[in-house]
Amino acid sequence: MGDLRMLIDGKLVEAEAGKVFDNVNPATDEVLGQVADGSPADMQNAVTAARSAFDDSSWSTDTELRKRCLEQLQAALESEQEELRQDLVAEAGAPIVLTFGPQLDAPLKHALSWPREMIDKFEWSRSLGVADALGWGMHTERVVWKEPKGVIGAIVPWNFPIELTLTKLGPILAMGNTCVIKPAPDTPWNATRLARLVAEKTEIPPGVVNVVTSRDHMVGEVLTRSPEVDMIAFTGSTATGRRIMEASASTIKDVFLELGGKSALVVLDDAPLEEVLATAAMACTHGGQACAQASRLLVPRNRYDEAVEIAKASFENWKYGDPNVFENMQGPQINKRQQERIVGLFDGARAQGARVIVGGGKPAHLERGCYVEPTLLADVTNDMQIAQEEVFGPVLSIIAHDGDDDAVRIANDSTYGLAGGIFSADHDRALAVARKIRTGTLSINGGVWYGADAPFGGYKTSGIGRQCGIEGLEIFTETKLLGWPAGPEGA
């Protein structure tokens, strides 16, 4: 059973008036247990604690303490790694096989340790040299400092909750900030476990890390509107990102937004079609609940029918169901609301002329849980809703293109610009296409770009800023410029 309590100002506490809500297993519809249902007052207490910890403690300047605390948190998480694995399978419906990769083991290996190493390597200060900037003979030494941003409100989604929490928390703490974490109400237990480990297993000072769980999404507005919060770091839907940006404008606070995607997998006419599309059903991994996952497959028009048949075989052999079964790469959708929404989008695609090759509804053999069939759609045109809207479900839409320029046009014909992929036998040709596609991330011939040292984010409505990498450290800092008279007397 997961921990009921939140973490506020270094203490593990219940919600105001002892309110709780149910944590539900999306694979079985069963209630796993309960968790604290935080109120706006609870969130304000967390914000106040984070503000005090930043303003009144040595956390922002004591790099040795920060390094030590990150090491302690790393060890604490590793000590309960198997329990975290079970949390993810139970509350997120994450296929257990994925927890040995991007859901848990991969981020746990680097998400805290890389930022910790960068504390000593980061360019906290740089000289611009001496200049007579005004032309009046006033020679000035100029220096740029990087300083912690302050209090960060970190709002985390349900699809990869540990990965997205840690890839925010590592840079936030390494750069000397304090934070309030609001996990998604669908996946609270991994966050309350983290909270307990922070409180019981680390020297992280009270108020530096706070975790407030709530089933009310509006509790997060305390973070977005509070003048005591300096920045919001959010991963989630573009619609929610817009609301966060609007609310944050009232206090002119910075935002990092990693939002939706409608990624295109572009197959050029020289690519080995059989090899590339043999794994087409990977689009259904984790129920398609990944913002960077490709959901549009762009193939040469003169090989369209062949591509459909190859992809069909992949979908028909795809294993899905109980996330505890190691062979299943697809478990349930996160909740009934998402399940119904996705099936509705499939119905809409049929009405607009798409042809269902495989799937298209709820699986009859899985009576319990929030499952959706792995779905392959053909005869899709890029103006259809299914090709424009982020489905966040197990679907791949096959779209025909008429050459490299047309493929680029279709790939870019989207409000999103998060990720994508290109396949070609000619590496230089693939790179030439990559330069024209307006997304923040691209895979060339199946290359994996992921890493704590790799900046991830998108163009257009896919977001603002980058998570991870040097860019993902800098985003949690402020820039201060200093100037003093040059020479020994001014040094």
Order of alpha helices (4+ residues) and beta strands (2+ residues): beta-beta-beta-beta-alpha-alpha-alpha-alpha-alpha-alpha-beta-beta-beta-alpha-beta-alpha-beta-alpha-beta-alpha-beta-beta-alpha-beta-alpha-alpha-beta-beta-alpha-beta-alpha-beta-beta-alpha-beta-beta-beta-alpha-beta
